[in-house]
Amino acid sequence: MKISIITPSRNSEKYIENNLESVHLQQNGDFSIEQIIVDGNSTDRTIEIIEAFKEQHNANITIIQGKDKNMYDAINKGLKAMTGDVWACLNTDDLYYPGVVGIAMDEFTRHPDIDVVYGYPDMINENGNFLHTLYLPKFDLDFLVLRGYCLTILQPASFLRRRVVDKIGYFDINYNYASDYDYFIRVGAGCKLKLVHKSFTQFREHPDAITCNEKTRSVQTTETIAISNKYLNQFAIKPKSLLIDNLKLYLMQMRLKNLKYALGRIYELTRTNSWSWFLKERMM
């Protein structure tokens, strides 16, 4: 089998080489990898670093350059150019753990009916230091829609068969920051998913990241709530208290290495009285 890794990029010189190493030097198995980097006309050394890495390691990397409407427009360009049987999206500042592509491909081989294989993301800071693991619950479409945030499954830790695009289509580029939330609701409603209880990726939190930037996070929240409301109506999901679901989610995080994170989130939930089914700003 062949896997296509789609990487949207713009001015990514700080992290791109680590990303390339995790894709091309740390994955082994009975499969081939192509990486499609969709670059929005970087003005730093991003392209130079990619070209040097490609030449040095004879890596199967395709670069598509040009102006994109947003990150999801770039991903769609990659999806249309891919040649793999399986695909995934990995942002330039994120990394795969060694061997995870092989784990995902083995799952697809053993389970031909499975459309999506996904695992846990580990959060790291801008210097690559571990922050916490996000232990995901069993996939629950109602909870994903009600929660108003892309929990239960995260894009950087997911691998999808090519046929998912045939079933679900492309990312909605009308959303600038939350189209992955919209996409995985559609995927969850129409595809068969399998959670592997293992950390797949390192998801980097840094000042320029969407979820860490106050301005973009605010827009993202507005978009996710609009998406949530859309599917509440479309799927006729009844509003309900998320008290039990939230408790289960955060109790799952109560591991020694996660203790500070888990206690912090529980405190925030109680402090903001956010146990109700709908939040003005639904928190991760």
C-alpha positions in Angstrom: 0.0 0.0 0.0 0.9 3.6 -0.4 0.2 6.5 2.0 0.0 10.2 1.1 0.9 12.6 3.8 -0.5 16.1 3.1 1.3 19.0 4.7 0.0 22.6 4.3 2.9 25.0 4.8 3.8 28.7 4.9 7.0 30.1 6.3 7.7 26.9 8.3 11.5 26.9 8.4 11.6 26.6 12.1 9.9 23.1 12.3 9.7 21.7 8.7 12.9 19.6 8.9 11.8 17.8 12.0 8.5 17.1 10.3 10.2 15.6 7.3 12.4 13.4 9.4 9.4 12.0 11.3 7.7 11.2 8.0 10.6 9.9 5.8 13.3 8.6 8.3 11.3 7.2 11.1 8.7 5.1 9.4 9.4 1.5 8.2 7.2 -1.2 6.8 5.6 -2.8 3.7 4.3 0.4 2.3 5.6 3.5 0.5 5.2 7.1 1.5 4.6 10.2 -0.6 4.5 13.6 1.1 2.6 16.4 -0.7 3.6 19.8 0.7 1.2 22.5 -0.3 3.1 25.8 0.3 1.4 29.1 0.3 4.3 31.0 -1.2 6.7 31.0 1.7 9.2 33.9 1.9 11.6 32.2 4.3 13.9 29.2 3.9 11.1 26.6 3.9 11.4 25.5 0.3 15.1 25.5 0.4 15.1 23.2 3.4 12.6 20.8 1.8 14.5 20.7 -1.5 17.8 19.9 0.4 16.1 17.2 2.4 14.5 15.7 -0.6 17.8 15.5 -2.5 19.9 14.2 0.5 17.4 11.4 1.4 15.9 10.7 -2.0 12.5 11.4 -0.4 9.3 11.2 -2.3 8.2 14.8 -1.8 6.0 16.8 -4.1 5.8 20.6 -3.6 2.7 22.5 -4.8 3.2 26.3 -4.5 0.7 29.1 -4.9 -1.7 31.3 -2.9 -4.3 29.4 -0.8 -7.6 30.8 0.6 -6.8 29.0 3.9 -5.2 25.9 5.3 -8.1 23.7 4.2 -7.9 25.0 0.6 -4.2 23.8 0.7 -5.3 20.4 2.1 -7.9 20.0 -0.7 -5.2 20.7 -3.3 -3.1 17.9 -1.7 -6.1 15.5 -1.7 -6.6 16.1 -5.4 -3.0 15.5 -6.1 -2.4 12.4 -3.9 -1.8 8.9 -5.4 -1.9 6.9 -2.1 -4.4 4.3 -0.9 -4.4 6.0 2.5 -4.0 9.6 3.4 -3.3 11.8 6.4 -2.7 15.5 7.2 0.3 16.5 9.2 1.0 20.2 9.8 4.6 21.4 9.5 5.0 21.9 13.2 3.7 18.4 14.2 5.5 15.1 14.2 4.8 11.4 13.9 6.2 9.0 16.4 8.5 6.4 14.9 6.6 3.4 13.5 3.1 4.8 13.7 2.5 4.8 9.9 3.2 1.0 10.0 0.7 0.5 12.9 -2.0 2.3 10.9 -1.3 0.4 7.7 -1.3 -2.9 9.5 -4.8 -2.0 11.0 -6.1 -1.3 7.5 -4.7 -4.6 6.2 -6.3 -6.6 9.0 -9.6 -4.7 8.8 -10.6 -4.0 5.2 -14.0 -2.6 6.4 -12.3 0.1 8.5 -12.2 3.6 6.9 -10.3 5.5 9.5 -7.6 4.5 12.0 -6.6 7.0 14.7 -4.7 7.3 17.9 -3.8 9.8 20.7 -2.0 13.1 20.2 0.7 14.1 22.6 0.9 17.9 23.2 4.4 19.4 23.2 5.6 23.0 23.5 7.5 25.0 20.9 10.8 23.5 22.1 9.5 19.9 21.8 9.0 19.3 25.5 6.1 17.0 26.5 3.1 18.7 28.0 0.4 16.0 28.2 -1.3 13.2 26.3 -4.9 13.7 25.1 -6.5 10.3 25.8 -9.5 10.1 23.5 -12.8 8.4 24.5 -14.6 5.9 22.3 -16.0 7.7 19.2 -19.4 9.1 20.0 -21.0 11.3 17.2 -23.5 12.9 19.5 -20.8 13.9 22.0 -18.6 15.3 19.2 -21.4 17.5 17.9 -22.7 18.6 21.3 -19.2 19.3 22.6 -18.6 22.0 20.0 -15.0 21.1 19.6 -13.0 18.5 17.7 -12.6 16.0 20.5 -13.0 12.2 20.2 -10.8 12.3 17.1 -8.0 14.8 16.0 -6.8 15.3 12.5 -3.0 15.0 13.0 -3.4 11.6 14.7 -5.7 10.1 12.0 -5.2 8.0 8.9 -8.0 7.7 6.3 -8.5 5.5 3.3 -8.7 7.1 -0.1 -12.4 6.1 -0.3 -13.3 8.5 2.5 -12.9 11.3 0.0 -15.3 9.6 -2.3 -17.8 9.1 0.5 -17.4 12.4 2.4 -15.9 14.8 -0.1 -13.4 17.6 0.6 -12.9 20.1 3.4 -15.3 23.1 3.5 -13.0 26.1 2.8 -15.7 28.5 4.0 -14.4 27.7 7.5 -10.9 29.2 8.1 -10.0 27.5 11.4 -12.5 24.7 12.1 -13.1 22.8 8.9 -11.4 19.7 10.4 -14.2 19.7 13.1 -16.8 19.8 10.3 -15.0 17.2 8.3 -14.7 14.7 11.2 -18.3 15.0 12.0 -19.1 14.1 8.4 -16.6 11.2 8.6 -18.0 10.0 11.9 -21.5 10.0 10.5 -20.6 8.1 7.3 -17.5 6.0 7.9 -16.2 3.2 10.2 -13.5 4.2 12.6 -11.0 2.4 14.8 -9.2 3.9 17.8 -5.7 2.5 18.6 -4.8 3.1 22.2 -1.4 4.5 21.4 0.1 8.0 21.0 0.5 8.6 17.2 1.7 12.2 17.0 3.3 15.1 18.7 1.0 18.1 18.4 3.0 21.3 19.0 1.5 24.2 21.0 3.2 27.5 20.3 2.3 31.2 20.1 1.6 31.1 16.4 -0.6 28.0 16.5 -4.3 28.5 15.9 -5.4 27.0 19.2 -2.9 29.2 21.2 -3.5 32.5 19.4 -6.2 34.5 21.2 -7.6 36.1 18.0 -7.7 32.9 15.8 -9.0 30.8 18.7 -11.9 33.2 19.1 -12.8 32.9 15.4 -12.3 29.1 15.6 -14.7 29.0 18.5 -17.3 30.9 16.6 -17.0 28.5 13.7 -17.1 25.4 15.8 -20.3 26.5 17.6 -21.9 27.3 14.2 -20.9 23.8 13.0 -22.2 22.2 16.1 -25.6 24.0 15.7 -25.7 22.9 12.1 -25.3 19.2 12.8 -27.6 19.3 15.9 -30.3 20.3 13.5 -29.3 18.0 10.6 -28.9 14.9 12.8 -31.8 15.8 15.1 -29.5 15.5 18.2 -31.3 16.5 21.3 -29.6 18.9 23.7 -28.6 17.3 27.0 -26.3 17.9 29.9 -22.7 16.8 29.2 -21.9 16.4 32.9 -21.3 12.7 32.8 -19.5 12.8 29.4 -17.2 15.6 30.6 -16.5 13.8 33.8 -15.6 10.6 31.9 -13.4 12.5 29.5 -11.4 14.2 32.2 -11.2 11.2 34.4 -9.6 9.5 31.4 -6.8 12.1 31.6 -6.0 11.3 35.2 -2.7 9.7 34.7 0.5 10.7 36.6 2.1 12.4 33.6 -1.2 14.2 32.9 -2.2 15.2 36.4 -1.6 18.9 36.2 -3.5 19.1 32.9 -6.4 17.1 34.0 -6.9 18.9 37.3 -6.5 22.3 35.5 -9.3 21.4 33.0 -11.6 20.1 35.7 -11.1 23.4 37.7 -11.8 25.5 34.6 -15.0 23.5 33.9 -16.3 24.0 37.4 -15.1 27.6 37.6 -17.0 28.6 34.4 -20.0 26.5 35.3 -19.7 24.8 31.9 -21.4 21.5 32.6 -24.4 22.4 30.4 -24.9 21.0 26.9 -24.2 24.3 25.2 -21.4 26.7 26.1 -20.8 30.2 24.9 -17.2 29.0 24.5 -16.9 25.2 24.6 -13.6 24.3 26.0 -11.2 21.5 25.1 
